[in-house]
Amino acid sequence: MTLRQFAFRNVSRNKRTYAAFFLSSTFSVMIFFMYAVFIFHPAIKNSGFNGSAVEAMTVAEYIVYVFSIFFVLYSGSAFLKSRKREFGVLIMHGMTYNQLRQIVFIENMVIGFASIVAGLAAGMLFAKLFMMIGADVMHMSPLPYYMPGTAILLTLSAFVLLFLVISAFTAVFVRASKPIDLLKSSAKPKPEPKASVFLSITAFCLLLAGYIISFQVKGATVVFALLPVTVIVIIGTYFLYTQLSVFVIHALRSNRAVFLRKTNVLVLSDMAYRMKDNARMFFLVTIVSTVAICAMGGLMGFLETIHKQVSAAYPFAYNYIQTTGDAGQAASHTKIIEQVLKERGIRYDKWSVHVASFDSINGQSLNLIRLSEYTKLAKALDYPELSLQGNEAVTIWTMTNRPFPEHEWSIKGTSITFNMKQTVGKAVTPPLIDEPLLIVPDRMFDSLGNPNKEQLLTSYNTDSVDSTADTGEAIAGQLGHAQTSGYWFASSAYLEEQMKRTYNLMLFVGLFISSVFFVASGSFLYFRLFTDLNDDRQKYRSITKIGLTDKELERVTTLQLALLFFVPLTVSLIHSSVALYALHNLFDSPVTQSAITVYIVFLAAQILYFLLIRARYLQHLKHSAGFN
């Protein structure tokens, strides 16, 4: 038998062990390929908005590929650790270490090539569905199917290179140990897991501090607290698994009333070793799951509130602002806007106001509007009317997540000081005009002299059903053809449509990347369980001889598996809940409903995966213990 034949048969005889690694690698190849099919589609090469879609897909390609590198490298190193006994037997029968390295290299390449072929086949099968969903998300016309030669070549070359390099790198780490050490590696007693009391307390304090800070910060301070809180929670999470979890298990074991109750002696005796051995994997799964849940929950929350946010920021259907240039340019542009509205049969109301910019004595630039002109806009929006006397001023300040800057303003070059009478929390102008916007009496406004800059705002109000994204896009296109500058045009419906496209695209990309992470993390657990299966078989076979029943075996195994599957997910749900609350404080956007939806999806997927693995695992244990 040649080395190549030996490697092929070794893979075929250990299909159960390699199954999770193969399926996860296949899924990564499939996702990478489908993104490549979309990126290289002839219909989107020279498309406007869809250029950003291509960039997002390209970023997703990089993320999937980089994650695949670490996943394959981690899995390969884990395979080596679990096969020391097998390597010892081979060395005892005369195999050299160079031959052993060749076998490891061939095995990895066999699995890698099979994953590439299966991933490409699955990608070809689902590529049409993927393009249909992608086109619908980005509001494109349906994309016809094509023969993706470039995508196939890119995927094939990228993953062949990946498995080639990682397989060679993994084979190098087959070290020359004594055969007796390899044979006894699994039989050597593991040292008792120990936990540092100081590091355990540190983990608890770090997590508690991160949570308290996240709940306390408001508004813009969330941005400044983001990085330090993230670092604190990441460090705390690492010590949670490596130290605090072991400390808690030891505390439970020291409580004889708990430890000796029913089958707890079996569960707790083994759990400290499992937590310590899997600490790094749990840490990575927790952090990746937290990022995925926060991203999906945050994006879904923003999607639900986009209409409310845009309507509040752009109270009128169409807004035109002339920032520079003469009145002739503004007249020409408004004529274009009104012509498009007329052609589409849209009835509108029109208001024009002036916004002037002055410097205060402290150097701050202030935007002022006459009370009479503000009243025109307020009446159109059904806002309460205002009355001002003397040097009183009312300030429009809609940024509720920021503290109000001043309560009085002195205009530079004059003896006039405006005192704030009240604030208005609803906008009458688009956010293109910087706040604070001061509403002042007409007489005081006219006495200020020439402003530094004056902007002409023309607002058009229509029925909500007439304010469509198509009309806004048509007007923007007409104004763009005029080849002029010094103006801004904003359509609330068009802007809302663009924002929804962007968020839908990010959700579309994030969903598949999160799926890759989830499948990979699940395969880590699967691989870990089935590499420990032989040891568990011997352990439970021995315990059944002293009276362990079928039901008790199910109870112990189910509890141990549940802790391994759901502890990382529970910690990630807690982390993401705190993070989403901070996100809510930053953007003043409710994300509770979307977060709950994401939680339910992740939990349901994990429960399904747990039930499938539990059924197979119990089947193997019961068979070895003689229960069936």
C-alpha positions in Angstrom: 0.0 0.0 0.0 1.4 3.4 -1.0 1.3 6.4 1.3 -1.3 8.0 -1.0 -3.6 5.0 -0.7 -3.1 4.9 3.0 -4.0 8.6 3.4 -7.1 8.1 1.2 -8.3 5.1 3.2 -7.6 6.9 6.5 -9.9 9.8 5.4 -12.7 7.5 4.2 -12.6 5.4 7.5 -12.8 8.5 9.7 -15.7 10.3 7.9 -17.4 11.0 11.2 -14.4 12.9 12.6 -13.8 14.9 9.5 -17.5 15.6 8.7 -17.8 18.9 10.5 -14.5 20.2 9.1 -15.6 19.1 5.6 -19.1 20.7 5.7 -17.8 24.0 7.2 -15.1 24.3 4.6 -17.7 23.4 1.9 -20.0 26.1 3.2 -17.2 28.7 3.2 -16.3 27.8 -0.4 -20.0 28.1 -1.5 -20.5 31.5 0.1 -17.2 32.8 -1.4 -18.2 31.5 -4.8 -21.7 33.0 -4.8 -20.3 36.4 -3.9 -17.9 36.1 -6.7 -20.7 35.1 -9.1 -22.5 38.3 -8.1 -19.4 40.6 -8.3 -18.4 39.4 -11.8 -21.9 39.5 -13.2 -21.9 41.4 -16.6 -25.1 43.3 -15.7 -23.6 45.1 -12.7 -20.1 46.1 -14.0 -21.0 49.6 -14.9 -23.9 50.4 -12.6 -24.2 53.5 -10.4 -25.4 52.5 -6.9 -24.6 48.9 -7.5 -20.9 49.9 -7.5 -21.2 50.1 -3.7 -22.8 46.7 -3.7 -19.8 45.3 -5.5 -17.5 46.9 -2.9 -19.6 45.4 -0.1 -19.5 42.0 -1.7 -15.8 42.3 -2.2 -15.3 43.1 1.5 -17.4 40.0 2.3 -15.1 37.9 0.1 -12.1 39.0 2.0 -13.8 38.4 5.4 -14.9 34.9 4.4 -11.5 34.1 3.0 -9.5 35.4 6.0 -11.8 33.6 8.4 -11.4 30.4 6.3 -7.6 30.7 6.8 -7.9 30.8 10.6 -10.6 28.1 10.6 -8.6 25.6 8.5 -5.4 26.4 10.5 -7.2 25.9 13.8 -8.9 22.7 12.7 -5.6 21.2 11.3 -3.8 21.8 14.6 -6.7 20.3 16.5 -6.6 17.2 14.3 -2.9 16.7 15.1 -3.4 16.9 18.8 -6.2 14.3 18.7 -4.3 11.8 16.7 -1.1 11.4 18.8 -1.9 7.8 19.7 -2.5 6.9 16.0 0.8 8.5 15.1 2.5 6.6 17.8 1.2 3.3 16.4 2.5 4.2 12.9 5.9 5.1 14.2 6.1 1.8 16.2 5.5 0.0 12.9 8.4 1.7 11.2 7.0 4.8 9.6 9.4 7.7 9.4 8.4 11.3 10.5 8.8 12.5 6.9 6.3 9.8 5.7 4.0 10.8 8.5 4.2 14.5 7.4 3.4 13.4 3.8 0.3 11.5 5.0 -0.9 14.5 7.0 -0.4 16.8 4.0 -2.2 14.4 1.6 -5.1 13.9 4.0 -5.6 17.7 4.4 -5.4 18.2 0.6 -8.0 15.4 0.0 -10.4 17.0 2.4 -9.7 20.4 1.0 -10.1 19.4 -2.6 -13.4 17.6 -1.8 -14.6 20.7 0.0 -13.8 22.9 -3.0 -15.6 20.6 -5.4 -18.6 20.2 -3.2 -18.7 24.0 -2.5 -18.5 24.9 -6.2 -21.3 22.4 -6.9 -23.5 23.7 -4.2 -22.7 27.3 -5.2 -23.7 26.6 -8.8 -26.9 25.1 -7.5 -27.9 28.1 -5.4 -26.2 30.9 -7.4 -29.4 31.8 -9.2 -31.4 32.0 -6.0 -28.6 34.1 -4.5 -28.7 36.5 -7.4 -32.5 36.8 -7.3 -32.4 37.7 -3.6 -29.5 40.1 -4.1 -31.2 41.9 -7.0 -34.4 42.2 -5.0 -32.6 43.6 -2.0 -30.8 46.2 -4.1 -33.9 47.0 -6.2 -32.4 45.9 -9.4 -33.9 44.2 -12.4 -33.6 40.4 -12.3 -30.1 39.2 -13.1 -29.9 36.5 -15.8 -27.9 33.4 -15.1 -24.5 33.1 -16.8 -21.6 30.8 -16.9 -19.4 32.2 -14.1 -16.0 31.2 -15.5 -14.1 34.0 -13.7 -15.8 33.2 -10.4 -15.0 29.5 -10.7 -11.4 30.3 -11.5 -11.0 32.8 -8.6 -12.6 30.4 -6.1 -10.6 27.4 -7.3 -7.3 29.2 -7.2 -8.0 31.0 -3.9 -9.0 27.8 -1.9 -6.5 25.5 -3.6 -3.8 27.9 -2.5 -5.3 28.2 1.0 -5.4 24.4 1.5 -2.0 23.9 -0.1 -0.3 26.4 2.2 -2.2 25.4 5.4 -1.7 21.7 4.7 2.1 22.2 4.3 2.2 24.4 7.3 0.3 21.9 9.4 2.5 19.0 8.3 5.6 20.9 9.5 4.2 20.8 13.0 4.2 16.9 13.1 7.0 16.8 15.7 9.4 14.0 16.4 8.3 12.8 19.8 9.1 9.4 21.3 6.6 6.7 20.3 5.9 5.9 24.0 4.9 9.5 24.6 2.6 9.5 21.6 1.0 6.2 22.6 0.4 7.4 26.2 -0.7 10.9 25.3 -4.4 10.1 25.8 -3.8 7.9 28.8 -1.8 10.5 30.7 -3.9 11.9 33.6 -4.7 15.5 33.1 -3.6 17.9 35.8 -6.4 19.3 38.0 -7.6 22.6 36.4 -6.8 25.5 38.7 -8.2 28.9 38.8 -6.6 32.1 40.2 -8.9 33.8 42.7 -7.4 37.2 41.7 -8.0 36.6 38.0 -11.5 35.3 38.7 -12.4 38.4 40.6 -10.8 40.5 37.9 -13.0 38.9 35.3 -16.1 39.6 37.3 -15.1 43.2 37.9 -14.1 43.9 34.3 -17.4 42.6 33.0 -19.4 44.4 35.6 -17.5 47.7 34.9 -18.0 47.3 31.1 -21.8 46.8 31.7 -22.1 49.7 34.1 -20.3 52.1 31.8 -22.4 51.0 28.8 -25.6 51.6 30.8 -24.5 55.0 32.1 -23.1 56.7 29.0 -25.5 58.8 26.9 -25.3 60.6 23.6 -21.9 61.4 22.1 -20.1 60.0 25.1 -21.0 56.5 23.8 -18.4 57.0 21.0 -15.6 57.8 23.4 -16.5 54.9 25.7 -16.8 52.4 22.8 -13.1 51.4 22.5 -12.2 51.1 26.2 -15.4 49.3 27.1 -14.8 46.8 24.2 -11.3 46.1 25.4 -12.5 45.7 29.0 -15.3 43.2 28.0 -13.0 41.2 25.7 -10.4 40.8 28.5 -13.1 40.0 31.0 -14.6 37.4 28.7 -11.3 35.6 28.2 -10.7 35.4 32.0 -14.4 34.4 32.4 -13.7 31.1 30.6 -10.1 30.5 31.6 -10.5 31.4 35.3 -13.9 32.4 36.6 -15.8 29.4 35.1 -13.3 27.0 36.7 -13.5 28.8 40.0 -17.3 28.6 40.0 -17.2 24.9 39.2 -14.7 24.3 42.0 -16.9 26.2 44.4 -19.9 24.0 43.4 -17.8 20.9 43.9 -16.8 22.0 47.4 -20.4 22.2 48.3 -21.1 18.6 49.2 -24.9 19.0 49.2 -24.7 20.1 45.5 -21.8 17.9 44.4 -23.2 14.6 45.7 -26.8 15.2 44.6 -27.9 12.6 42.0 -25.6 12.7 38.9 -24.0 16.1 39.7 -20.8 14.3 40.7 -20.4 13.1 37.1 -21.3 16.4 35.6 -19.2 18.7 37.8 -16.2 16.3 37.9 -15.8 16.5 34.1 -17.0 20.1 33.5 -13.9 21.8 34.9 -11.7 19.9 32.5 -14.0 20.7 29.5 -14.3 24.4 30.3 -10.5 24.7 30.7 -9.7 22.7 27.5 -12.3 24.6 25.4 -11.7 28.1 27.0 -10.1 29.6 23.9 -12.7 28.2 21.6 -15.6 29.5 23.8 -13.9 32.9 23.9 -13.7 33.1 20.1 -17.3 31.8 19.6 -18.6 34.3 22.1 -16.8 37.3 20.5 -17.8 36.4 17.0 -21.4 35.7 18.0 -21.6 39.0 19.8 -20.3 40.9 16.8 -22.8 39.1 14.5 -25.8 39.7 16.8 -25.0 43.4 17.3 -24.5 44.0 13.6 -27.7 42.2 12.6 -29.8 43.6 15.5 -28.5 47.2 15.0 -29.1 47.1 11.2 -32.6 45.7 11.6 -33.4 48.3 14.2 -32.3 51.1 11.9 -34.3 49.7 9.1 -37.4 49.9 11.3 -36.9 53.6 12.2 -35.5 55.0 8.9 -38.9 56.5 7.9 -39.3 58.1 11.2 -35.8 59.5 11.2 -35.9 60.8 7.6 -39.4 62.4 8.2 -38.1 64.2 11.3 -35.0 65.5 9.5 -36.7 66.3 6.2 -40.2 67.6 7.1 -40.9 68.7 3.5 -41.0 66.4 0.5 -38.5 68.3 -1.6 -35.9 70.8 -0.5 -33.6 73.1 -2.6 -30.9 75.1 -1.0 -28.9 77.7 -2.9 -25.6 78.1 -1.0 -23.7 80.3 -3.5 -24.3 82.0 -6.8 -26.9 84.5 -8.0 -30.7 84.4 -7.8 -30.8 83.5 -11.5 -29.3 80.1 -10.8 -31.8 79.4 -8.0 -34.7 80.5 -10.3 -33.5 78.2 -13.0 -33.2 75.2 -10.7 -36.6 75.7 -9.1 -38.1 75.9 -12.5 -36.6 72.5 -13.3 -38.1 71.1 -10.1 -41.5 72.5 -10.7 -41.4 71.3 -14.3 -40.8 67.7 -13.2 -43.6 67.9 -10.6 -45.9 69.3 -13.2 -45.1 66.6 -15.8 -45.9 63.9 -13.2 -49.2 65.6 -12.2 -48.1 66.3 -8.6 -49.8 69.2 -6.8 -47.4 71.0 -4.5 -47.2 74.0 -2.1 -44.0 76.1 -2.2 -42.3 78.3 0.4 -39.0 80.2 0.1 -37.1 81.5 3.1 -33.6 83.0 3.7 -31.1 81.7 6.2 -28.3 84.0 7.1 -25.0 83.2 8.8 -23.3 85.5 11.3 -20.3 85.2 13.6 -20.7 85.4 17.4 -18.1 87.1 19.6 -16.8 83.7 20.6 -16.1 82.7 17.0 -19.0 80.4 16.6 -21.0 80.6 13.3 -24.7 81.1 13.9 -27.6 80.6 11.4 -30.5 83.0 11.7 -34.0 83.0 10.2 -36.7 85.6 10.4 -39.7 84.9 12.6 -42.1 85.7 9.8 -40.4 83.2 7.4 -40.3 80.5 10.1 -44.0 81.0 10.8 -44.7 80.2 7.1 -42.9 76.9 7.4 -44.4 76.1 10.8 -48.0 76.7 9.6 -47.4 74.3 6.7 -46.2 71.6 9.2 -48.9 72.4 11.8 -46.4 73.5 14.4 -47.4 75.9 17.1 -46.8 79.6 16.3 -44.2 81.6 18.2 -44.1 85.2 19.5 -40.9 87.1 20.2 -40.2 90.5 21.9 -37.1 92.6 21.9 -33.9 90.5 21.6 -35.6 87.2 22.4 -34.7 84.2 20.2 -36.0 80.7 19.8 -33.5 78.0 19.0 -34.2 75.0 16.8 -32.2 72.1 18.4 -33.1 68.6 17.3 -30.0 66.8 18.5 -31.4 65.3 21.7 -28.4 63.2 22.3 -26.1 66.3 22.6 -26.2 69.0 25.3 -27.4 72.4 24.2 -24.4 74.6 23.6 -25.4 78.2 24.7 -28.2 80.2 26.2 -27.3 83.6 24.8 -25.4 84.8 21.7 -23.7 88.1 21.0 -23.3 88.9 17.3 -19.8 90.0 16.4 -19.5 93.6 15.2 -22.8 94.6 16.8 -24.1 95.4 20.3 -26.9 92.9 19.9 -27.2 89.9 22.2 -29.9 87.3 21.7 -31.4 85.6 24.8 -32.8 82.1 24.4 -36.5 82.1 25.2 -37.1 78.4 24.4 -36.1 75.6 22.1 -38.0 73.9 19.4 -37.2 70.2 19.0 -38.7 69.8 15.5 -36.9 70.8 12.3 -38.3 73.0 9.6 -35.2 72.9 7.4 -33.1 69.9 6.3 -30.0 69.0 8.2 -27.9 70.6 5.5 -28.3 73.8 7.4 -26.2 73.5 10.6 -27.8 73.9 14.0 -28.3 75.8 16.2 -30.7 77.7 14.0 -31.9 80.9 15.7 -35.4 82.3 15.1 -35.2 86.1 15.7 -37.7 89.0 15.2 -37.7 90.4 11.7 -36.6 93.9 13.0 -33.6 92.5 14.8 -32.7 90.4 11.8 -32.7 93.4 9.5 -30.6 95.5 11.8 -27.7 93.0 11.8 -26.3 94.2 8.5 -24.7 92.0 5.8 -24.3 88.3 6.7 -21.2 86.3 6.1 -23.3 84.0 3.9 -26.9 83.8 2.9 -28.7 80.7 1.8 -32.0 80.5 0.0 -34.2 77.5 1.1 -37.1 76.6 -1.2 -39.4 73.8 0.2 -42.1 71.9 -1.6 -44.8 70.0 0.2 -46.9 67.4 -1.5 -49.3 64.6 -0.5 -47.4 61.7 1.0 -48.5 59.3 -1.8 -47.0 61.7 -4.4 -43.7 62.0 -2.6 -41.9 59.1 -4.3 -38.3 58.1 -4.7 -38.7 58.0 -8.5 -39.7 61.7 -8.6 -36.8 62.7 -6.3 -34.4 60.7 -8.4 -35.7 62.3 -11.6 -35.3 65.8 -10.2 -31.8 65.1 -8.9 -30.9 63.8 -12.4 -32.3 66.9 -14.1 -30.4 69.2 -11.7 -27.2 67.2 -12.2 -27.5 67.7 -16.0 -27.5 71.5 -15.4 -23.7 71.2 -14.6 -23.7 73.8 -11.9 -22.6 73.9 -8.3 -23.3 75.8 -5.1 -26.7 74.1 -4.3 -28.2 71.2 -2.5 -31.3 69.2 -3.4 -32.9 66.7 -1.0 -35.9 64.5 -1.5 -37.0 62.7 1.7 -38.5 59.7 -0.2 -35.4 59.3 -2.4 -33.1 59.6 0.6 -35.1 57.1 2.5 -35.0 54.7 -0.4 -31.2 55.0 -0.7 -30.8 54.4 3.0 -33.0 51.3 2.9 -31.0 50.0 0.0 -27.7 50.5 1.9 -29.0 48.9 5.1 -30.6 46.0 3.1 -27.3 45.4 1.3 -25.4 45.4 4.6 -28.0 43.0 6.1 -27.7 40.8 3.0 -23.9 40.6 3.3 -23.9 40.3 7.1 -26.4 37.5 7.1 -24.2 35.2 5.0 -21.0 36.2 6.8 -22.8 35.5 10.2 -23.9 32.1 8.7 -20.3 31.2 8.0 -19.2 32.1 11.5 -22.1 30.2 13.0 -21.5 27.0 11.0 -17.7 27.2 11.8 -18.3 27.6 15.5 -20.7 24.7 15.5 -18.2 22.6 13.7 -15.6 23.4 16.5 -18.0 22.0 19.1 -18.8 18.9 16.9 -15.1 18.2 16.3 -14.3 18.6 20.0 -17.0 16.3 21.1 -16.3 13.5 18.6 -12.5 13.6 19.2 -13.3 13.0 22.9 -15.8 10.3 22.1 -13.4 7.4 22.6 -12.5 8.6 26.1 -16.1 9.2 26.9 -17.0 5.7 25.7 -14.4 4.1 28.1 -15.6 6.3 31.0 -19.3 5.6 30.6 -18.7 1.9 29.9 -16.9 1.7 33.3 -19.5 3.7 35.1 -22.4 1.6 33.8 -20.8 -1.4 35.4 -21.4 0.2 38.8 -25.0 1.0 38.2 -25.4 4.0 35.8 -28.8 3.7 34.1 -29.9 4.6 30.6 -31.9 7.6 31.9 -29.0 8.8 34.0 -26.6 8.6 31.1 -29.0 10.7 29.0 -29.3 13.2 31.8 -25.6 13.6 32.4 -24.7 13.8 28.7 -27.5 16.2 27.9 -26.5 18.6 30.7 -22.8 18.5 29.7 -23.6 19.1 26.0 -26.1 21.9 26.9 -23.4 23.7 28.9 -20.9 23.5 26.1 -23.4 24.6 23.5 -25.3 27.3 25.3 -22.8 28.9 27.7 -21.0 30.8 24.8 -24.3 31.8 23.3 -25.7 33.0 26.6 -22.7 35.2 27.3 -22.8 36.6 23.7 -26.5 37.4 24.2 -25.8 39.3 27.4 -22.8 41.1 25.8 -24.9 42.1 22.7 -27.9 43.2 24.8 -25.7 45.7 26.6 -24.0 46.8 23.4 -27.4 47.3 21.7 -28.6 49.4 24.6 -25.6 51.6 24.3 -26.3 51.9 20.5 -29.9 52.9 21.4 -28.5 55.7 23.6 -26.2 56.9 20.8 -28.6 57.0 18.0 -31.8 57.3 20.0 -33.2 54.5 17.9 -35.2 51.6 19.4 -33.6 48.3 18.6 -35.5 46.1 21.1 -37.8 44.3 18.7 -35.1 43.7 16.1 -32.7 42.5 18.8 -35.3 40.0 20.1 -35.8 38.7 16.5 -32.1 38.1 16.1 -31.9 36.4 19.5 -34.7 34.1 18.6 -33.1 33.1 15.3 -29.7 32.4 16.8 -31.2 30.5 19.7 -33.4 28.4 17.5 -30.5 27.5 15.2 -28.3 26.6 18.2 -31.1 24.5 19.7 -31.6 22.6 16.4 -27.9 22.0 16.1 -27.7 20.8 19.7 -30.6 18.4 19.3 -29.0 16.8 16.2 -25.6 16.5 17.8 -27.1 15.2 21.1 -29.0 12.4 19.3 -25.9 11.2 17.5 -23.6 11.5 20.5 -26.0 9.6 22.8 -26.4 6.9 20.1 -22.7 6.3 20.1 -22.4 6.3 23.9 -25.3 4.0 24.5 -24.0 1.6 22.0 -20.6 1.4 23.6 -22.2 1.2 27.1 -24.4 -1.7 26.0 -27.8 0.0 26.3 -28.7 -0.8 22.7 
